[in-house]
Amino acid sequence: MNIAYITNKFKVAGIASLTLLLAASCSDILDEQPRASFDPSYFSTEAGIEGGITAMYAHLRYIFGQGYFFDICETGTDEATYGQNADMNFFPPDLTDWVLTADNSRSDVLWNQAFTNINTCSGVLENGEAAGMDEALLAEAHFFRAFDYFYLVQTFGGVPLDLGAGELAFNTSTSRISVRNTVPEVYTKGVFPDMLTAIENLPTNPRVTGGVTKNVARLFLAKAYLTYAWWLKNPNNISTYPECTRTDPDGHDYAWYFQEAYNYAVEAINNPGPYALQNTFYEVNAGYNDRNSEIMLYADHTEDSEYYNGGSLTYGTGAAPDNFAGWMMQWNYPEVRVYIDGNAQNPIIRVAVQGYGRPWFCMAPPHGVFYDTFADKTHDSRYDGTFDTVYRGNWSTNGETWESVPCANGISVKEGEPIITFLDEDEDDITWDDDSNYVGAGTIAGRSDWVLPPSAFSRHIYPGLWKLGPYRTDNGTGTGSPNAGSTRPYSIAKFSELYLIAAEAAVEGATTQSGMGARDLVLVLRARAGKWMFSNALNEEYVADYSQEMIDDTPADIDLDYILAERSREFFGEGYRWYDLVRTQKWNEYADSYTICGNDYGDHTPVTYYRTIEDYHYLRPIPTTQMDGMEMTTEEKKAYQNPGYN
């Protein structure tokens, strides 16, 4: 049985509200009653401890799959800019023409949810032993407290370890003052000790489907060591806050942490437990294969029950706990028109199937994604396994009974055949006839589908992000519920990342084991990427093995830039990229300019845009809601806020 969720609201110690998740075993779900609050008396019982721990899994849905947190992790990088339908949630983090402030940064999503959960973790840990709880169960609370602090320190710099009752203590009263710890203090007092305890006491196999294990903790400890190593190294002299010397309280240098990152990642690879790479990249993200062995941690959802899904199964409001991240980088494909008896008709209907779903087109991939990141679209299956490049007629889902429709060049197209195709490469023989299809796509002589080459991809029309699209089995012959939040689990951590964490540490000087150098580790994923079992573009089984070509095309010497390119190919559009570029201090180098066509259909002219990425942008601002809620002087609040955002 999967971890299941309920939608009753509760509040933790006057901080923020989130949805409660009930602990699930493989045979049943605990009959837990909703609580108005968590307090010490509640955590004195076994049921209370279990309720607190299951709430830790629930809080993931308020961050991961939340479309605006997804936005802050991607927009403004080399993977995404704002789309035609963007608003002030998306313009500021892009840093093209707008200023990011404490008022408009959607990093508030993380801040507001993480501290709530951290306090729950502390309450569980303080009371769990007295309640006779098993160390393995309490280790889950250690994991989640470290997990949240790791995301917070990456995002905001040093953050408070004391929420009002002492460092890492459960707070039961509203605190109106706050003191931020330094980055080294957060790592060495909060992240590392908790994660090490989690590794020691968590089981090898999860107690529930989707539960955390030793290897999940190893992955995040390795990543935390890697990130802290970069912070200590500070190759580009990026400032930190609160100000402190970049020395480790435990006396280690950055080389030691790179080595430990490598060691823990390799240990996890060599002792996989229930985790393993999928045979093909397609299988990693295919909806029918959700919760596969490569997905180590996810924010769960279900199509079986609104009660357990935590949100409506028929309509999404664009708010947590819905999984609506997949809406953000999907263009408005239902606007394509064909003309039947002189009347404009829609041959592509919005449906709840992967690759389609609800289009918000608030984010768009710039041209470098298609020319550079995914330059090899023939051998490397990751392009086809990331984007939907062919949109096919599906008019019967809307009740239409046409046998065929006239498409490009007046050629008839039957249902299921391509209506519009995003080409892999630029073509010279495209004729532009913007009125024939409404969306400004072109024609090539003899082809029945309208086409757009990469040079014409714009903020309005571009290949959609297939990997995050919805997958449901209850659509029948109709459209299903395409306006609902996705009922798929949202992936947070993958076994494949261990290979790239270890490879990055090796590139930065870690001593490697035999057969597990940077190139060896990268080749595992590149060889897998050469194996095809299905083609999204062809919409049919496609069995091919280009593993050797992928190996032959891999440089003999792997450097950091190559690791970052591989990370983008593996995890494109999953919320990794801002953290990757900030960690390695490559954000300016990779994303200070980008090229894309404009906002209007029919705009096929590429324009290069420039971002203003300052050193202070490497930290997000403390949210205004936090600042307003503190009883501190103006000067104290100014000192609390990250520099550049006052």
C-alpha positions in Angstrom: 0.0 0.0 0.0 1.3 3.5 -0.8 1.6 6.2 1.7 -1.9 7.8 1.8 -3.0 11.2 2.6 -6.1 12.9 4.2 -7.1 16.5 3.8 -7.9 17.5 7.4 -6.1 20.7 8.4 -4.0 21.1 11.5 -1.7 23.8 12.9 1.6 23.3 14.6 2.5 25.5 17.5 1.1 28.6 15.9 3.3 28.4 12.9 1.6 27.4 9.6 -1.0 25.0 8.5 -0.5 22.0 6.2 -2.4 18.8 5.3 -2.2 15.8 7.6 -1.1 12.5 6.2 -1.9 9.3 8.0 0.7 6.6 8.6 0.1 3.6 6.3 1.5 0.1 6.7 1.4 -2.5 4.0 -1.9 -3.8 5.2 -3.9 -0.9 6.7 -4.2 2.8 7.4 -4.2 4.1 11.0 -7.6 5.3 12.2 -6.2 8.7 13.3 -8.5 11.5 14.3 -7.8 15.0 13.0 -6.2 17.4 15.5 -6.5 21.1 15.9 -2.9 21.4 17.0 0.2 19.4 17.9 1.3 19.9 21.5 3.5 17.9 23.9 0.6 15.9 25.3 -0.3 14.8 21.8 3.2 13.6 21.1 3.2 11.6 24.4 1.2 8.8 22.7 2.2 6.3 20.1 -0.7 7.4 17.9 0.4 11.0 18.3 4.0 10.2 17.2 2.8 8.2 14.2 0.5 11.1 13.3 3.4 13.5 13.4 5.6 11.3 11.3 3.0 10.8 8.6 2.4 14.5 8.5 6.1 14.8 7.5 5.3 12.9 4.3 2.2 15.1 3.7 4.2 18.3 3.9 6.2 17.2 0.8 3.1 17.9 -1.4 3.0 21.5 -0.3 6.5 22.1 -1.7 7.1 19.5 -4.5 4.7 19.6 -7.3 3.6 23.1 -6.1 3.8 25.1 -9.3 5.3 28.2 -7.8 8.1 26.4 -6.0 8.8 24.7 -9.3 8.9 28.1 -10.9 11.5 29.5 -8.4 13.7 26.4 -9.0 13.7 26.7 -12.8 12.8 30.2 -14.1 15.9 32.3 -14.6 18.2 29.3 -15.4 19.4 27.9 -18.7 16.4 25.5 -18.6 13.5 28.0 -18.4 12.4 31.6 -18.8 8.9 33.1 -18.5 6.2 32.1 -20.9 3.5 34.1 -22.7 1.0 33.5 -19.9 3.4 34.5 -17.1 2.5 36.9 -14.3 4.4 38.4 -11.4 5.0 34.9 -10.0 7.4 34.3 -13.0 8.8 37.6 -14.2 10.9 38.5 -11.1 12.9 35.2 -10.8 13.7 35.4 -14.4 15.8 38.6 -13.7 15.4 39.8 -17.3 13.4 43.0 -16.9 12.1 42.7 -13.3 13.6 42.9 -9.8 13.3 40.0 -7.4 12.1 41.1 -4.0 10.9 39.7 -0.7 7.4 40.5 -1.8 7.4 38.7 -5.1 9.8 35.7 -4.6 7.9 32.5 -4.4 10.6 30.9 -2.2 8.0 31.7 0.5 6.5 28.3 -0.4 9.6 26.6 1.0 10.0 28.8 4.0 6.4 28.6 5.2 6.2 24.8 4.9 9.7 23.7 6.0 9.7 25.4 9.4 6.3 24.0 10.2 7.6 20.5 9.5 10.9 21.0 11.3 8.9 21.9 14.5 6.8 18.8 14.1 10.0 16.7 13.7 11.4 18.2 16.9 8.2 17.5 18.8 8.3 13.9 17.6 11.9 13.4 18.6 11.6 15.0 22.0 8.6 12.8 23.0 9.1 9.7 20.9 11.6 7.9 23.1 9.5 8.4 26.2 6.5 7.1 24.3 8.5 3.9 23.6 8.8 4.4 19.8 11.3 2.4 17.8 14.5 4.2 16.8 13.8 3.3 13.1 10.6 5.2 13.2 12.1 8.2 14.9 14.9 8.1 12.3 12.3 9.3 9.8 11.9 12.5 11.8 15.6 12.9 11.9 15.7 12.5 8.1 12.9 15.1 7.5 14.3 17.7 9.8 17.7 17.4 8.1 16.0 17.4 4.7 14.1 20.6 5.3 17.1 22.4 6.8 19.2 21.3 3.8 16.7 22.9 1.4 16.4 26.0 3.5 20.2 26.6 3.9 20.7 26.2 0.1 17.9 28.7 -0.6 18.3 31.4 2.0 21.7 30.9 3.6 21.9 30.6 7.4 18.5 30.1 9.0 17.3 29.8 12.6 17.9 26.5 14.5 16.0 28.0 17.4 12.3 28.4 16.7 11.5 29.8 20.1 12.3 27.1 22.6 16.1 26.5 22.0 18.1 25.1 19.1 16.4 22.1 17.5 13.8 22.1 20.3 10.0 21.7 19.9 8.3 25.1 20.2 4.8 25.3 21.5 4.3 29.1 21.6 4.3 31.8 19.0 7.7 33.4 18.8 7.9 36.9 17.5 11.7 37.1 17.4 14.2 35.2 15.4 18.0 34.8 15.2 19.6 33.3 12.1 22.4 30.8 12.5 25.3 30.8 10.1 25.6 28.4 7.1 28.2 26.2 8.9 26.1 26.0 12.0 23.0 24.9 10.1 25.0 22.1 8.3 27.1 20.9 11.3 24.4 21.2 14.0 21.3 20.5 11.9 21.7 18.7 8.6 24.7 16.4 9.1 24.0 15.0 12.6 20.3 14.3 11.8 21.1 12.7 8.5 23.8 10.5 10.0 21.4 9.3 12.7 18.9 8.6 9.9 21.4 6.5 8.0 22.3 4.6 11.2 18.7 3.8 12.3 16.6 3.7 9.1 15.8 0.3 7.6 17.2 -0.8 4.3 13.7 -1.4 2.9 10.9 1.2 3.5 8.3 0.4 6.2 5.7 1.7 3.8 5.8 2.2 0.0 7.5 5.5 -0.5 9.0 5.6 3.0 12.5 6.8 3.6 15.4 4.4 4.0 19.1 4.3 4.7 19.8 4.9 1.0 17.5 7.8 0.7 19.3 9.4 3.7 22.7 8.5 2.1 21.7 10.3 -1.1 20.8 13.5 0.7 23.8 13.4 3.0 26.0 12.9 0.0 24.3 15.9 -1.7 24.6 18.0 1.4 28.3 17.2 1.8 28.8 18.1 -1.9 26.9 21.4 -1.5 28.8 22.3 1.7 32.1 21.5 0.0 31.3 24.0 -2.7 30.3 26.5 -0.1 33.6 26.1 1.6 35.5 26.3 -1.6 33.7 29.3 -2.9 35.5 29.5 -6.3 33.8 32.8 -7.4 33.9 34.6 -4.0 30.1 34.7 -3.8 29.0 36.4 -0.5 27.1 34.5 2.2 24.7 35.5 4.9 24.8 35.8 7.9 28.4 36.9 7.4 30.9 34.4 8.7 34.3 33.0 7.7 34.2 30.0 5.4 35.7 27.6 7.9 34.2 24.4 9.1 33.5 24.1 12.9 34.6 20.5 12.8 38.0 21.4 11.2 37.5 19.8 7.8 38.3 21.5 4.5 36.3 21.3 1.3 38.4 18.4 0.0 37.2 16.3 2.9 33.6 17.0 2.2 34.0 16.3 -1.5 35.5 13.0 -0.5 32.7 12.2 1.9 30.1 13.1 -0.8 31.8 10.6 -3.1 32.0 7.9 -0.4 28.4 8.0 0.6 27.1 8.2 -2.9 29.2 5.2 -3.9 28.2 3.3 -0.8 24.6 3.8 -1.8 25.2 2.6 -5.4 27.0 -0.5 -4.1 24.3 -1.3 -1.6 21.2 -0.4 -3.5 18.6 -2.2 -1.4 15.3 -1.9 -3.1 16.5 0.7 -5.6 17.8 0.3 -9.1 18.0 2.1 -12.4 15.3 1.5 -14.9 16.3 -0.2 -18.1 15.5 2.8 -20.2 15.1 6.5 -19.6 11.5 6.4 -20.9 10.5 4.0 -18.1 11.8 6.4 -15.4 9.1 9.0 -16.2 6.3 7.1 -17.9 3.1 7.5 -15.9 2.2 3.9 -16.0 5.4 3.1 -14.3 5.2 5.6 -11.4 6.8 4.6 -8.1 9.4 2.5 -9.9 12.6 1.4 -8.3 14.6 4.5 -9.5 12.3 6.9 -7.6 13.6 7.1 -4.1 11.4 9.8 -2.6 8.2 11.4 -3.9 5.3 13.5 -2.9 2.5 11.1 -3.4 -1.0 11.5 -4.9 -3.7 9.1 -6.1 -6.6 9.1 -8.6 -8.6 6.6 -6.5 -9.9 9.0 -3.9 -10.1 12.7 -3.3 -9.9 12.0 0.4 -6.5 10.4 0.0 -5.3 12.5 -3.0 -5.6 15.6 -0.8 -7.4 17.6 -3.6 -10.1 17.5 -6.1 -9.9 14.8 -8.8 -11.8 17.0 -11.3 -10.5 20.5 -11.0 -7.3 22.1 -9.7 -7.2 25.7 -8.3 -3.4 26.2 -8.8 -2.6 25.8 -5.2 -1.1 23.2 -2.9 -1.5 20.4 -2.1 -2.3 19.8 -5.8 0.5 18.6 -8.1 0.3 21.3 -10.8 3.9 21.9 -11.7 3.3 20.1 -15.0 1.0 22.9 -16.1 3.7 25.5 -16.2 5.7 24.4 -19.2 2.9 23.3 -21.5 1.9 25.5 -24.4 -1.8 26.1 -25.3 -2.1 23.3 -27.8 -5.9 23.4 -28.0 -5.6 26.7 -29.9 -4.6 24.9 -33.1 -7.4 25.2 -35.7 -8.5 23.4 -38.8 -11.2 24.6 -41.1 -14.2 22.4 -41.9 -16.8 23.8 -44.2 -15.4 27.2 -43.6 -15.6 26.9 -39.8 -12.6 26.9 -37.4 -12.5 23.7 -35.4 -10.3 22.3 -32.7 -8.7 19.0 -33.7 -6.5 18.7 -30.5 -8.6 18.6 -27.3 -7.3 19.1 -23.8 -7.2 15.7 -22.2 -5.8 14.1 -19.0 -3.0 12.1 -20.7 0.7 12.4 -20.3 2.1 15.0 -22.8 -1.1 16.9 -22.8 -3.0 18.0 -19.7 -3.7 21.5 -18.6 -1.7 24.3 -20.4 -0.7 27.3 -18.4 2.4 28.2 -20.5 3.8 30.4 -17.7 7.3 29.0 -18.4 9.2 28.3 -21.6 12.5 26.5 -22.5 15.0 28.8 -24.3 16.6 27.8 -27.5 19.8 26.6 -25.9 17.9 23.6 -24.5 17.3 22.3 -28.0 20.6 23.3 -29.6 23.0 22.5 -26.8 21.5 20.5 -23.9 19.7 18.1 -26.2 21.9 18.4 -29.2 21.8 14.6 -29.9 18.2 13.7 -30.5 18.9 10.6 -32.5 20.9 8.4 -30.1 20.1 10.0 -26.8 16.6 9.0 -25.8 16.4 11.7 -23.1 15.1 14.4 -25.4 12.2 12.2 -26.6 11.7 11.1 -23.0 11.5 14.7 -21.7 9.4 16.6 -24.3 6.2 16.0 -26.3 7.1 17.1 -29.8 4.1 15.8 -31.8 0.5 16.8 -31.0 -2.0 14.4 -32.6 -5.7 14.7 -33.4 -8.0 13.5 -30.7 -11.3 15.1 -31.5 -13.4 12.1 -30.7 -12.7 12.7 -27.0 -14.8 15.8 -27.4 -17.6 13.9 -29.2 -16.7 14.9 -32.7 -17.2 12.2 -35.4 -15.1 13.5 -38.2 -13.5 10.8 -40.3 -10.6 13.2 -41.0 -9.7 16.9 -41.0 -7.8 19.0 -43.5 -4.4 19.9 -42.2 -1.2 21.3 -43.7 -1.2 21.6 -47.5 -4.9 20.7 -47.5 -4.0 17.1 -46.8 -6.5 15.1 -44.7 -5.4 13.8 -41.4 -7.1 11.0 -39.4 -7.5 10.9 -35.7 -4.2 9.9 -34.0 -2.1 11.3 -36.8 0.2 14.4 -36.3 -1.5 17.8 -36.5 1.6 19.8 -35.4 5.2 18.7 -35.0 8.2 20.5 -33.4 11.1 19.6 -35.6 14.4 18.3 -34.3 16.4 20.6 -36.5 15.9 23.8 -38.5 14.7 23.4 -42.1 15.1 25.8 -45.0 12.0 24.9 -46.9 9.3 25.9 -44.5 6.5 28.2 -45.8 4.8 30.3 -43.1 1.1 30.7 -43.4 0.0 32.0 -40.0 -3.7 32.1 -40.8 -4.1 28.4 -41.7 -3.7 27.0 -38.2 -4.0 30.0 -35.8 -0.8 29.3 -34.0 1.8 30.5 -36.6 3.1 27.1 -37.5 4.5 26.5 -41.1 4.2 23.9 -43.8 6.7 21.8 -45.7 5.7 20.5 -49.2 4.2 17.1 -49.0 3.7 17.0 -45.3 0.2 16.9 -43.7 1.3 18.2 -40.3 2.2 21.8 -39.5 5.7 22.3 -38.3 7.9 24.6 -36.2 11.7 24.4 -36.3 13.8 25.0 -33.1 14.6 28.5 -34.3 10.9 29.4 -34.1 10.2 28.1 -30.6 8.8 31.0 -28.7 7.4 32.0 -25.3 4.0 31.0 -26.7 4.6 27.8 -28.6 7.3 25.1 -27.8 7.6 21.4 -27.1 5.6 20.6 -23.9 7.2 19.0 -20.9 6.1 15.4 -21.3 7.7 13.9 -18.2 5.6 15.9 -15.7 2.3 15.4 -17.6 -0.7 13.7 -16.0 -1.4 10.0 -16.2 -4.8 8.6 -15.3 -6.6 5.3 -16.0 -10.1 6.7 -15.4 -10.5 8.8 -18.6 -12.6 6.3 -20.5 -13.1 7.5 -24.1 -13.5 11.1 -23.0 -11.2 13.9 -22.0 -11.0 12.7 -18.4 -10.2 15.6 -15.9 -7.4 17.6 -17.6 -8.1 20.6 -15.4 -7.4 18.7 -12.2 -4.0 18.6 -10.5 -2.0 15.6 -11.5 -2.7 12.5 -9.5 0.8 11.2 -10.2 3.4 11.1 -7.4 5.9 14.0 -7.8 9.5 12.7 -7.9 11.9 14.3 -5.5 14.9 12.0 -5.5 16.2 9.4 -8.0 18.7 6.6 -7.7 20.4 8.0 -10.9 21.4 11.1 -9.1 23.9 9.1 -6.9 26.0 8.5 -10.0 26.2 12.2 -10.8 26.8 13.3 -7.2 29.7 10.9 -7.0 31.0 12.0 -10.5 30.9 15.6 -9.5 32.8 14.9 -6.3 35.4 13.0 -8.3 35.8 15.8 -10.7 36.5 18.1 -7.7 39.3 15.9 -6.5 37.8 13.0 -4.5 39.8 9.8 -4.6 37.8 7.2 -6.5 37.3 3.5 -6.3 38.4 1.2 -9.1 35.9 1.3 -12.0 34.0 4.2 -10.4 35.8 7.3 -11.7 33.8 10.3 -13.0 33.7 8.9 -16.6 32.7 5.4 -15.4 29.8 6.8 -13.4 28.6 9.1 -16.2 28.8 6.3 -18.7 26.3 4.2 -16.8 23.6 6.8 -17.4 24.7 7.7 -20.9 24.7 4.0 -22.0 21.2 3.7 -20.5 20.1 6.8 -22.3 21.1 5.1 -25.6 18.5 2.4 -25.1 15.1 3.0 -26.5 11.9 1.0 -26.0 9.2 3.6 -27.0 9.2 6.8 -29.0 6.9 9.6 -27.9 7.4 11.3 -31.2 6.3 8.3 -33.2 3.8 7.2 -30.5 4.8 3.6 -30.9 7.2 1.0 -29.7 10.7 1.8 -30.9 13.4 -0.7 -29.9 17.0 0.5 -30.5 20.3 0.4 -28.7 22.7 3.3 -29.2 24.6 2.6 -26.0 27.9 2.3 -27.8 27.4 5.5 -29.8 26.6 7.3 -26.5 29.8 5.8 -24.9 31.9 6.8 -27.9 30.6 10.3 -27.8 31.6 10.8 -24.2 34.8 12.8 -23.6 37.8 10.9 -22.2 38.1 13.6 -19.5 35.0 14.6 -17.7 34.8 18.1 -16.2 32.2 20.0 -14.2 30.6 21.5 -17.2 30.0 18.0 -18.6 28.5 16.9 -15.3 26.1 19.8 -15.3 25.1 19.1 -18.8 24.3 15.5 -17.9 22.4 16.6 -14.9 20.2 18.8 -17.2 19.7 15.9 -19.6 18.7 13.6 -16.8 16.6 15.9 -14.6 15.4 18.6 -17.0 12.4 20.5 -15.7 12.2 18.7 -12.4 13.3 21.5 -10.1 17.0 20.8 -9.8 18.5 23.4 -12.0 18.7 26.6 -9.8 20.2 24.6 -7.0 22.7 23.0 -9.3 23.9 26.3 -10.7 23.9 28.1 -7.3 25.8 25.2 -5.7 28.6 25.2 -8.4 28.5 29.0 -8.7 27.8 28.7 -12.5 24.5 30.5 -12.6 25.9 33.7 -14.2 28.0 31.8 -16.7 25.2 29.6 -17.8 22.2 31.8 -17.7 23.1 35.5 -18.0 21.7 35.5 -21.5 19.3 33.3 -23.5 17.6 33.3 -26.9 13.9 32.7 -27.6 11.2 34.1 -29.9 8.5 36.4 -28.7 5.1 36.3 -27.1 3.0 36.2 -30.2 2.0 33.3 -32.4 3.7 33.8 -35.7 6.8 35.4 -34.2 9.6 33.4 -35.6 12.4 35.9 -34.9 14.9 34.8 -32.2 15.8 37.5 -29.7 18.7 37.3 -27.2 17.7 38.5 -23.8 20.1 39.4 -20.9 19.6 38.8 -17.2 21.1 40.8 -14.4 22.3 38.2 -11.9 24.1 39.7 -9.0 26.0 37.9 -6.3 23.2 38.6 -3.8 20.8 36.7 -6.0 22.6 33.4 -5.0 20.4 33.6 -1.9 16.6 34.1 -2.1 15.0 36.8 0.1 13.4 36.0 3.4 9.6 36.2 2.7 7.8 39.4 3.6 5.3 37.5 5.6 8.1 36.3 7.9 9.5 39.8 8.2 6.1 41.4 9.0 5.3 38.8 11.6 8.4 39.5 13.8 8.4 42.0 16.6 11.8 43.5 15.9 13.0 47.0 15.1 13.4 48.2 11.6 17.2 47.9 11.9 16.9 44.4 13.3 14.7 43.4 10.4 17.1 44.9 7.9 19.9 42.9 9.5 17.8 39.8 9.4 17.0 40.1 5.6 19.5 38.8 3.1 21.6 41.7 1.6 20.2 43.2 -1.6 16.6 42.7 -0.7 16.0 45.5 1.8 
